[in-house]
Amino acid sequence: MWFADVETFRDAEDQALASNFYSEKLGEHRVILGQLISRGKRSLAAAKPIELPADFSSFSIDDVRATVASLETTHRCQHSRKMDGAVGARVSALFDVEEREN
């Protein structure tokens, strides 16, 4: 179920980007992303003490771990504080971007 929710979330990201509504959805994006990360981490914590047979599921613990890492990377890139000062200004100038307000 969690993997299906992650897939739905990623599809919604794609749709928001394609329709130019991504910036308007950032608040909602952050909340849902945080919930998915939390649920994935709870799944990892619950799965560790139990040794499941290899054929129990088509997904492995490593799949969950990698998906959580991907979601955390998205959170870090989209919602964490960006570089400040001279370094931030140089990076922004290099990529010709403006810093957004959080």
C-alpha positions in Angstrom: 0.0 0.0 0.0 2.8 2.4 0.9 4.6 1.9 -2.4 1.3 2.6 -4.3 0.9 5.8 -2.3 4.5 6.8 -3.2 3.8 6.1 -6.9 0.6 8.2 -6.7 2.6 11.1 -5.0 5.2 11.0 -7.7 2.6 11.0 -10.5 1.0 14.0 -8.8 4.4 15.8 -8.8 4.7 15.1 -12.5 1.2 16.4 -13.2 1.8 19.6 -11.1 5.1 20.2 -12.9 3.5 19.7 -16.4 0.6 22.0 -15.6 2.8 24.7 -14.0 1.1 24.4 -10.6 4.1 23.0 -8.8 4.9 26.2 -6.9 1.3 26.6 -5.7 1.3 23.0 -4.4 4.6 23.2 -2.4 2.9 23.4 1.0 0.8 20.4 0.3 3.8 18.7 -1.2 5.8 19.1 2.0 3.1 17.7 4.2 2.4 14.6 2.1 6.2 14.0 1.5 6.7 14.1 5.3 3.9 11.7 5.9 5.3 9.2 3.3 8.8 9.5 4.8 7.4 8.8 8.3 5.3 5.8 7.1 8.3 4.4 5.3 10.6 4.7 8.4 7.9 3.1 10.6 7.8 0.2 8.1 11.6 -0.2 8.3 11.6 -0.1 12.1 8.8 -2.7 12.3 10.4 -5.0 9.7 13.8 -5.2 11.3 13.0 -7.5 14.3 11.1 -9.9 12.0 12.9 -12.2 9.6 10.5 -12.7 6.7 10.9 -15.3 4.0 12.5 -14.1 0.8 9.4 -14.9 -1.2 7.0 -13.1 1.3 6.7 -10.0 -0.9 7.9 -8.7 -4.3 9.5 -5.8 -2.4 12.5 -6.1 -0.1 13.6 -4.0 2.9 16.2 -2.5 0.7 13.5 -1.3 -1.7 11.8 0.4 1.2 15.1 1.9 2.4 15.9 3.2 -1.1 12.5 4.7 -1.6 12.7 6.5 1.8 16.1 7.8 0.8 14.7 9.1 -2.5 11.8 10.8 -0.7 14.3 12.4 1.8 16.4 13.7 -1.1 13.3 15.2 -2.6 12.5 16.9 0.8 16.0 18.2 1.2 16.1 19.6 -2.4 12.6 21.2 -2.3 12.0 22.2 1.2 15.3 22.7 3.1 17.0 26.0 3.6 19.1 27.0 0.6 22.7 28.3 0.8 23.1 31.8 2.2 25.7 34.5 1.6 28.3 34.7 -1.1 28.3 31.0 -1.9 24.5 31.0 -2.4 24.7 34.1 -4.6 27.4 32.4 -6.8 25.4 29.2 -7.2 22.2 31.1 -8.0 24.1 33.2 -10.6 25.6 30.1 -12.1 22.3 28.6 -12.7 20.5 31.9 -13.3 17.8 31.2 -10.7 16.0 33.3 -8.1 15.7 32.1 -4.5 12.1 31.4 -3.5 10.5 32.3 -0.2 9.7 29.5 2.2 
